[in-house]
Amino acid sequence: MPSPTSEAVRVAVLADSDTRWKWGALTARRIAPGPLRLTGFLLRGRATPTARQLAETGAEADEIHEVTGGEFLRRVAGDGDGSAPFAAGDGDGSAPFAAGDGADDTPFDVIVLALVGGGVQAMLHGLAALGPGRRPDRCSGRRPGRRPVIVTGYVGVVYEKLADGLLLRHGADIVLANSRHDADRFRAVYEGVGADPAGVVEAALPFLGGTPYRPEAGRDTLVFAAQPSVPATRADRLYLLRRLAGHARLHPRREVLLKLRSRPGEHTTHLEELPYQRLAERLPGGVPPNLRLVYGHMGEVLDRADLLITVSSTAALESLHRGIPTAVLTDLGVREALGNHHFLGSGLLTSFDRIDAGHRPAPDPYWLAGQGVAADGRYETAFDTARTRVAELLARDELPPIAPYYTPVSAPGYLPGLLARHHLAPDGTPLAGGARKAEPGGVRGVVRGAVRGAARGAYRQGVQRVAPVIRRMGEL
């Protein structure tokens, strides 16, 4: 194990979106038992973040690369890099995020998989196929032949596909739960299928923080935390936008902020086919002057918030952590599809009619205590157990083989197809033709990067503009 006082713990974070990068990078810093060197890997796909999105997360790394799953596995194996230094590539004018040259391929001590469930499962099988360790001659003094500690978890509120998502994450050494409530549910799922629940470790969301709420004379700001995929329909999203505009007109002295996750053409963790920016352009009567669409770091927006409202965004937990008045909307119903059922018993469920009339929900203390909000100061110790567990695993002479719940024997009709989507065979080894050659350098590398960026931009525009039109035509 690297000494906590001398040698840095080498941590790799593999993420597939901006929000998961934020969760993974901040989690890595909170659970590392001492100083760390953080290498970021962005999984190439529809949600690969732009440099602007990465900058807004506030989560930095010593170096960062854009990779395929196969490239990441080769890097972990010590077989060279083959990944491309990350650059914006989306024509937004942002500076490229910091990147290394990939020359140091020393195996990592800890890997944080900040991915959707299927991606976690694929990487677990891919890492298991590498064996206990590779290239021990390059271990730079670290114990030869031992594999990295594998950590995974969830970016926010877990309100759907609980069993599916958890079983896809089983096999990691540590599955982080963001609250006592989640930890209890996670263990119950694993025990219910006969899987070992020992990897579940209670922690908290790594991005909670900020100055506790204090009202300011003359300030009156309402923030609506939008979500990319909730609600999903045009009618429901237009309803929320109209109610927000109506509230702004009803309270002309109040600053009303619609906090958006991404700009048109960008993707985040969830697909957004109907951006509020586009809908606002067609809003009857236009947008009131005291209603503004804003971007940026959620913490900075909450610095000036006097009330946060949302359907089910994790921003509600950030707001509650700081003691900001918080409301969860019931206008579209309390439904699993919306995720607001997670807030049953919270005391936060209310409607726009009540908010228009001045209602401010009061959170239930018992509910808060189980949700990892820890507004009472316990948040500073929320990661102690996870940090200790990582240190214990790093101190072992060897770690057991990675053993996911799903195997070709236990799930022969499910697992092979899932792995194939990530270009892996049923045994976790790369499929023939799935590996990509290392990026060329010089002018060829620049041109290829530009072409890839243009293709990604075209894909995003197709998903957000062309695909919805085709679907609507098919419904005629």
C-alpha positions, 0 to 999 in steps of 0.5 A: 500500500502507498504510504499515506505520508509519502507516496500518493495513492494512484486513483483512476476515475472512469466516467461517462458524463459530466455529472458522473465525472463530478461524482467520481472525481470528488468521491475519489478525493474523499475516500483516498487514504492520503494524498492522491494522483488522480487520472481521469478517463472520459468514456467516449459516447453520446454524453462525453462532456464538453470542456465547458461542462467539465469546468462547471463541475469544479472537479479537477484531475492531474490528467484526463483522457477520452477513451473507449472501454477497451483503451481504458482496460489496456491502460489498467493492464499497463499495455500502453495508453492509446487514449486521446488527450481530452479536448473540447471538440464541440466548437464551443470555444472552451479551452481543452481540459488539462491532459497528460501525455500518457507516458506513465502507465503505472497500474492504479491503486484504486479505480472509481467506476462512475458509469451507468450500471451496464458500463460498470458491469462491463468494466468489472468483467473486463477488469476480471479478465485481466487477472490479478495484475499485469506488468509487475515490473512496472509497479514502481515499488508497489506490491506486484501482481495485485489488482486495484481496489474497485469502487462504484456507486450512484450520482444521486437519488436512486428512484428507479431500477433499484435491483437492476442497477445494484446487481449490475454494480455487484462485484466491485469491492465497494458500492457506495450508498449516499445515505443510511436509507440507501445502504439498507435498501442496497443490502436488502437487494443483495441479500434477497438474491443471495449476493454478498452485501459486504461491499455496501458502504454508507457514505454521502453525496460528495458534492454537498457543502456551501455556506449555510442559508441566511436570508438577506435583506432585499434579496428574494430569489427562487431557483427551479432546478430543471432535469434533462429527462424529468418530466419527459413529455413536451406537454409536461415541460411546457406546463412547468415552464408556464407555471414558472413564468406565471409565478414570476409575473405574480411576483414581479419583485422576485428573481426567478432562475431556471437552472439548466444542466446543459446548453442545446446540443450538449448531453449530460447523464440523461438524454434531453430531447426537449430543452427548456431553452427551445420551449422558452422561445415559443412561450406564449407572452414571452419570458417575464423580465424577472425570469432568467435561464442560468447555467453554471455550478449549482453551488454558486446558484444556491448561494443566492437562493431563498427557495429551491423547487424541483420535480425530483432533482438531487439539487434538492438534497444540496439545498436541504444540506444548506438549510435552504427552503426546498419544495418538491412539486406534485403538480404532475402527480407523485409518480415513480416515473418522475422520481418525486415518490422518493420524497414521500415522508419528507414534508417537502411535497407541494404544488405551484398553487401553494408556492404562488400563495407563499407556502414554504414546506418544512422538512421532516427531521426524521426523513432528513436523518436517513437521507445523508443530508447531514446538515447538523455537521456530521457530513465531515465524517460521512466518508470516514468508513469508506476511506478506512475500507479503502485503506484496509483493502490497499494494505492486503497482500492480495485481493480476491478475484473480481466476482460479479453477480452476473456470469455467463452461467447465472445470466446467459440470456442477459450478460453476453449481450450487455458485454457485447455492447461494450465490445467484450466477449462473454468472458470479459476479453475484448471482441475481435475488431473492438480495439482501436489503434492508438491515436496518431500524433501531429497533424493527423491526430488534430484532424481526427480529433476535429472530425470526431468532435464535429461528428459528436456535435452532429449526433447530438443535434440529430438526437435533440432536433431530428429524432423528436420530429421523426417520432412526432411524424410517426404518431400522426 
